[in-house]
């Protein structure tokens, strides 16, 4: 928060104090307010607490509740949020709450600064493309993203579309590596690398959804189309009016019948120009997720959960005490897995290897580990892999526990110590 913003909030506090207390030291108020903000207390709640402490009344509340906030300025745990925005998408969902069925609504809202996902816990009378004024909403953080919530106190009113500036409706030209949740409507040119279709049930009706992988010279991303634009694998398209959602840090381009999809010349983007990008781990952590990337680093730890494990025969989840988190007590099937940590000097991430990749890097079969104890299996895995330099490719996911790379391929890099030492000495001599 800037000094100018802080000063305006201090003035609000001073105006709300009783006349005999109006001369409270400015620096003392600033100190109190900064302390609350450092602990993550929402600004309005912090101001109320300070005013109460000094014997004042929060007469500024009605005025501040009418102030509009831009979506890009929202932070986790904001209270009394007031927005002017348009409804980009809205969908119902039936959930089970305390044993009772309940219908909620979720979707995306947008203004000239960006977009945000929302959840409404009660019935709301709004539709796609409505422009609405919202008051008394609140925010929460979910899987690294800010989410807007409509509780019992929220007020939503439809309003004139002209209240929003034209920028709120204008897509932004972007490349694949610029895709991230909250950037608003986009205009992007991509090559369709992979496409699949599936049937989903929406409001009691079956609907065909198209999804897959897109790419350009900057990287790859996932997409979902809720309309049949007749797009084909291997062709290039300009997609205008799509929006970005993220799942565990991986951005996904989503578009529907309100978007425009235009087929371009076949050689607009060459397929061989779309390569697997190699990233430093620090950069990958900052991205919070990505698909089809490479990292290089040193295996510094073999984690618990490696070796022979048991998976659910229905959903393939790893069992704990012969129990699946979804299907309960169930007879499982054995599997081989390696969970490890790789460090490249800029950061460290979790790596998960499936049976095939585990067999490849260990040069040993799954059946060989079934014949020995779990303790001996872990010791053997650690002995072979600890401190090895590896090149790993795959998809990176992010959650509250950090970044995890689900590996698609892995290779041990054999380092010539003598050659590396000579190179370091040469570099040092050049610096002198």
C-alpha positions in Angstrom: 0.0 0.0 0.0 1.4 3.4 -1.0 2.0 6.3 1.5 -0.8 8.2 -0.3 -3.3 5.4 0.3 -2.2 5.0 3.9 -2.7 8.8 4.5 -6.2 8.7 3.1 -7.1 5.8 5.5 -5.6 7.7 8.4 -7.8 10.7 7.5 -10.9 8.4 7.5 -9.9 7.3 11.0 -9.4 10.9 12.3 -12.7 12.0 10.9 -14.4 9.2 12.8 -12.9 10.1 16.2 -14.8 12.2 18.8 -14.0 15.9 18.6 -11.8 15.8 21.8 -9.8 13.0 20.3 -9.3 14.4 16.8 -5.7 15.4 17.6 -4.5 11.9 18.2 -0.9 11.7 17.0 -0.7 10.9 13.3 2.4 8.7 13.7 0.6 6.7 16.4 -2.3 6.0 14.1 0.0 5.1 11.2 1.9 2.7 13.5 -1.3 1.0 14.6 -2.6 0.7 11.0 0.6 -0.7 9.6 0.7 -3.3 12.4 -2.7 -4.6 11.5 -1.9 -4.7 7.8 1.3 -6.6 8.4 -0.7 -9.3 10.1 -3.0 -9.5 7.1 -6.1 -7.8 8.7 -8.4 -6.4 6.0 -8.1 -2.6 5.8 -11.7 -1.8 6.7 -11.6 -4.2 9.7 -8.3 -2.6 10.8 -9.8 0.9 10.6 -12.9 -0.1 12.6 -10.7 -1.6 15.4 -8.5 1.4 15.7 -11.4 3.8 15.8 -13.0 1.7 18.5 -9.8 1.7 20.5 -9.7 5.5 20.5 -13.4 5.9 21.3 -14.7 6.9 17.9 -17.6 5.7 15.7 -17.1 4.3 12.2 -19.1 7.0 10.4 -17.1 6.4 7.2 -18.5 2.9 6.7 -21.5 3.8 4.4 -19.2 5.9 2.2 -16.5 3.2 1.9 -19.1 0.6 1.1 -20.0 2.4 -2.1 -16.4 2.6 -3.3 -15.8 0.4 -6.3 -12.8 -2.0 -6.3 -11.1 -3.2 -9.5 -10.8 -6.9 -9.8 -7.0 -6.7 -10.2 -6.7 -5.0 -6.8 -8.5 -7.7 -4.8 -6.5 -9.6 -2.2 -7.3 -12.8 -0.2 -9.6 -12.2 2.7 -10.9 -8.9 1.6 -14.3 -8.0 3.2 -17.2 -5.7 2.0 -16.0 -6.0 -1.6 -17.9 -3.8 -4.1 -17.5 -4.4 -7.8 -18.8 -3.2 -11.2 -18.3 -6.1 -13.6 -19.9 -8.3 -16.2 -20.8 -12.0 -16.0 -18.5 -14.0 -18.3 -19.9 -17.4 -17.3 -22.2 -18.8 -14.7 -23.0 -22.5 -13.9 -25.1 -24.3 -11.3 -23.6 -27.1 -9.2 -25.3 -29.6 -6.8 -23.2 -30.3 -3.7 -23.8 -32.2 -0.4 -23.6 -30.0 2.7 -24.1 -31.6 6.1 -26.0 -34.5 4.5 -28.3 -32.2 2.5 -28.3 -31.4 -1.2 -27.7 -27.8 -2.0 -27.4 -25.9 -5.3 -24.6 -23.3 -5.6 -23.4 -21.3 -8.6 -19.9 -20.7 -9.9 -18.4 -18.8 -12.8 -16.2 -15.9 -13.9 -16.6 -12.1 -13.6 -14.6 -9.5 -15.5 -14.0 -5.8 -15.6 -11.4 -3.6 -17.4 -8.6 -4.8 -15.1 -9.0 -8.5 -15.3 -11.2 -11.5 -14.3 -12.0 -13.5 -11.2 -13.8 -16.7 -10.4 -16.8 -16.6 -8.1 -19.0 -18.9 -6.0 -22.5 -18.0 -4.9 -23.9 -20.0 -2.0 -27.5 -18.9 -2.6 -29.7 -18.5 -5.7 -28.8 -15.5 -7.8 -30.8 -14.0 -10.7 -28.0 -13.2 -13.1 -27.1 -14.5 -16.6 -24.1 -14.5 -18.9 -23.2 -11.1 -20.3 -25.2 -9.2 -17.6 -23.4 -6.2 -16.2 -23.9 -6.1 -12.4 -23.0 -4.1 -9.3 -22.0 -6.1 -6.3 -21.7 -5.0 -2.7 -20.7 -6.9 0.5 -18.9 -9.8 -1.2 -15.7 -11.3 0.2 -12.6 -13.1 -1.1 -10.8 -16.2 -0.2 -7.7 -17.9 -1.6 -8.2 -21.3 -3.2 -5.3 -23.3 -4.7 -3.2 -20.2 -5.1 -5.9 -18.1 -6.7 -8.2 -15.4 -5.3 -11.8 -16.4 -5.4 -14.8 -14.1 -4.9 -17.6 -15.4 -2.7 -21.3 -14.3 -2.4 -22.6 -14.9 1.1 -25.9 -14.0 2.8 -25.0 -10.3 3.0 -24.2 -9.8 -0.7 -26.3 -7.5 -2.8 -26.3 -7.9 -6.6 -28.1 -5.5 -9.0 -28.2 -5.6 -12.8 -27.1 -2.3 -14.4 -26.5 -0.5 -17.7 -23.7 -2.1 -19.8 -22.4 1.4 -20.6 -21.3 1.8 -17.0 -18.3 -0.4 -17.8 -15.6 1.2 -19.9 -15.0 -0.3 -23.4 -11.7 -1.9 -22.2 -13.8 -4.3 -20.1 -15.0 -5.9 -23.3 -11.8 -5.7 -25.5 -9.6 -8.9 -25.6 -5.9 -8.5 -25.0 -3.4 -9.9 -27.5 -1.2 -12.5 -25.7 1.2 -15.4 -26.2 0.9 -18.8 -24.6 3.6 -18.1 -22.0 1.6 -15.0 -20.8 -1.6 -16.9 -20.0 -2.5 -16.8 -16.3 -5.7 -16.7 -14.3 -7.2 -13.2 -14.0 -5.8 -11.5 -17.1 -9.2 -11.0 -18.7 -10.5 -11.7 -22.2 -7.7 -12.7 -24.6 -6.9 -12.7 -28.3 -4.4 -15.5 -29.1 -3.0 -17.3 -32.1 -2.2 -21.0 -31.5 -1.5 -24.4 -33.1 -3.8 -27.2 -32.1 -1.5 -29.9 -30.9 -4.0 -32.3 -29.5 -7.8 -32.4 -29.3 -10.3 -34.8 -27.6 -14.0 -34.7 -27.0 -16.2 -35.9 -24.2 -19.8 -35.6 -23.2 -20.7 -33.9 -19.9 -24.1 -33.3 -18.2 -24.9 -29.6 -17.9 -28.3 -28.6 -16.3 -29.7 -32.1 -17.0 -28.6 -32.0 -20.7 -25.7 -33.8 -22.4 -23.2 -31.4 -24.0 -20.1 -32.2 -26.1 -16.9 -30.5 -24.8 -13.7 -30.3 -26.7 -10.3 -30.1 -24.9 -6.6 -30.6 -25.6 -3.3 -28.9 -26.0 -2.4 -25.7 -27.8 1.0 -24.1 -28.4 3.0 -21.4 -30.0 6.7 -20.6 -30.0 6.6 -19.6 -26.3 5.1 -22.8 -24.9 2.1 -25.0 -24.5 -1.2 -24.8 -22.6 -4.4 -26.7 -22.1 -7.8 -25.5 -23.7 -11.5 -26.3 -23.4 -14.1 -25.3 -25.9 -17.8 -25.4 -25.0 -18.8 -25.0 -28.6 -18.1 -27.1 -31.7 -15.9 -24.7 -33.8 -14.8 -27.7 -36.0 -11.2 -27.1 -35.0 -8.7 -29.8 -36.1 -5.4 -31.0 -34.8 -2.4 -29.7 -36.7 -4.1 -26.4 -37.8 -3.6 -22.8 -36.6 -6.4 -20.6 -35.2 -6.9 -17.1 -33.9 -9.1 -17.4 -30.8 -10.7 -14.1 -29.7 -12.7 -13.7 -26.5 -11.5 -16.7 -24.5 -10.7 -16.6 -20.8 -8.2 -18.2 -18.5 -8.9 -20.6 -15.7 -6.2 -22.3 -13.6 -6.1 -25.7 -12.0 -3.3 -26.2 -9.5 -1.3 -23.5 -11.2 -1.8 -24.8 -14.8 -3.5 -22.1 -17.0 -6.3 -23.3 -19.3 -7.8 -21.3 -22.2 -11.6 -21.6 -22.1 -13.9 -20.3 -24.9 -17.5 -20.8 -26.1 -20.1 -19.6 -28.6 -19.4 -16.0 -27.5 -15.8 -16.3 -28.7 -14.5 -16.0 -32.3 -12.4 -18.8 -33.8 -10.7 -18.1 -37.2 -8.7 -20.6 -39.1 -5.3 -19.2 -40.3 -2.7 -20.3 -42.9 -1.2 -23.7 -42.1 2.3 -22.3 -41.9 1.4 -19.5 -39.5 3.0 -21.5 -36.6 5.4 -24.3 -37.5 5.0 -27.4 -35.3 8.8 -27.8 -34.9 8.9 -24.3 -33.4 7.0 -25.5 -30.4 9.5 -27.2 -28.2 9.6 -28.4 -24.6 10.9 -25.4 -22.6 13.7 -25.8 -20.1 13.2 -23.7 -17.0 15.1 -23.0 -13.8 13.3 -24.3 -10.8 12.9 -20.8 -9.3 11.1 -19.7 -12.5 8.9 -22.8 -12.5 7.9 -22.2 -8.8 7.0 -18.5 -9.6 4.8 -19.7 -12.6 3.0 -22.0 -10.1 2.4 -24.6 -12.8 3.1 -25.4 -16.5 2.7 -28.2 -18.9 5.5 -29.9 -21.0 8.5 -28.4 -19.4 12.1 -29.6 -18.5 14.2 -29.0 -15.4 17.7 -30.1 -14.6 18.9 -30.6 -11.1 20.3 -32.9 -8.4 18.2 -35.6 -6.6 18.7 -34.6 -2.9 16.1 -36.8 -1.2 14.0 -39.9 -1.7 10.7 -39.2 0.1 8.3 -41.4 2.1 5.8 -43.0 -0.2 8.4 -44.3 -2.6 9.0 -48.0 -3.4 6.3 -50.6 -3.5 2.8 -49.0 -2.9 -0.8 -50.2 -3.2 -3.3 -48.4 -5.4 -7.1 -48.4 -5.5 -8.2 -50.9 -8.2 -11.0 -48.4 -9.2 -9.4 -44.9 -9.3 -5.7 -45.7 -9.0 -5.2 -43.5 -6.0 -2.5 -44.7 -3.5 -4.1 -46.4 -0.5 -3.3 -45.7 3.1 -3.9 -48.6 5.5 -5.7 -50.4 2.7 -8.2 -47.5 2.4 -9.0 -45.2 -0.5 -10.0 -41.6 0.2 -12.8 -42.1 -2.3 -13.8 -45.7 -2.2 -13.0 -46.6 1.4 -11.7 -50.1 2.3 -10.8 -51.9 -0.9 -8.6 -54.6 -2.3 -5.7 -52.8 -4.1 -3.1 -53.5 -6.7 0.7 -53.2 -6.1 2.8 -50.6 -8.0 6.2 -49.0 -8.0 6.7 -45.3 -7.5 9.5 -42.8 -6.6 8.8 -39.5 -4.9 11.8 -37.3 -4.6 13.1 -33.8 -4.4 15.3 -32.2 -7.1 17.3 -29.0 -6.5 19.1 -26.9 -9.2 20.6 -24.2 -6.9 17.8 -21.8 -7.6 15.1 -23.8 -5.9 13.7 -27.3 -5.2 10.6 -29.1 -6.2 8.9 -32.5 -5.7 9.2 -35.1 -8.5 7.0 -38.1 -9.0 8.0 -41.0 -11.2 5.6 -43.8 -12.2 6.5 -47.5 -12.5 7.9 -47.3 -16.0 10.1 -44.3 -15.3 11.2 -45.8 -12.0 12.3 -49.0 -13.7 14.1 -46.9 -16.4 16.1 -44.8 -14.0 16.8 -47.7 -11.6 17.6 -50.2 -14.3 15.6 -52.7 -12.3 12.2 -54.3 -12.7 9.1 -53.8 -10.5 9.0 -57.5 -9.7 12.6 -57.4 -8.3 11.4 -54.9 -5.6 8.3 -57.0 -4.8 10.6 -59.8 -3.6 12.4 -57.7 -1.0 11.2 -55.7 2.0 10.1 -52.1 1.7 13.0 -51.0 3.8 15.5 -52.7 1.5 13.7 -51.3 -1.5 14.0 -47.7 -0.2 17.7 -48.3 0.7 18.4 -49.6 -2.8 16.6 -46.7 -4.5 18.4 -44.1 -2.3 21.8 -45.7 -3.0 21.3 -45.6 -6.7 19.7 -42.1 -7.1 20.9 -39.9 -4.2 23.0 -37.0 -5.5 22.5 -38.0 -9.1 22.1 -35.2 -11.7 18.9 -35.7 -13.7 17.0 -34.1 -16.6 13.3 -34.4 -16.1 10.3 -33.4 -18.3 6.6 -33.4 -17.5 3.7 -31.3 -16.1 4.2 -29.1 -13.0 1.3 -28.7 -10.5 1.1 -26.3 -7.6 -0.7 -26.4 -4.3 -0.3 -25.4 -0.7 2.5 -27.9 -0.2 4.6 -26.5 -3.1 5.3 -27.4 -6.7 5.3 -31.0 -8.0 6.5 -32.2 -11.4 4.6 -35.3 -12.6 7.4 -36.7 -14.8 6.9 -37.9 -18.3 10.6 -38.7 -18.9 13.8 -38.7 -16.9 17.5 -39.3 -17.7 20.5 -39.4 -15.5 23.2 -36.9 -16.6 26.7 -38.3 -16.3 29.1 -35.5 -15.4 32.7 -35.6 -16.2 34.1 -34.3 -13.0 37.6 -33.6 -14.4 36.2 -31.7 -17.4 33.8 -29.7 -15.2 36.7 -28.8 -12.8 38.9 -27.6 -15.6 36.0 -25.5 -17.0 35.5 -23.9 -13.5 39.2 -23.1 -13.3 39.2 -21.6 -16.8 36.2 -19.4 -15.9 37.9 -18.2 -12.7 41.1 -17.3 -14.6 39.1 -15.3 -17.1 37.7 -13.2 -14.3 41.1 -12.2 -13.0 
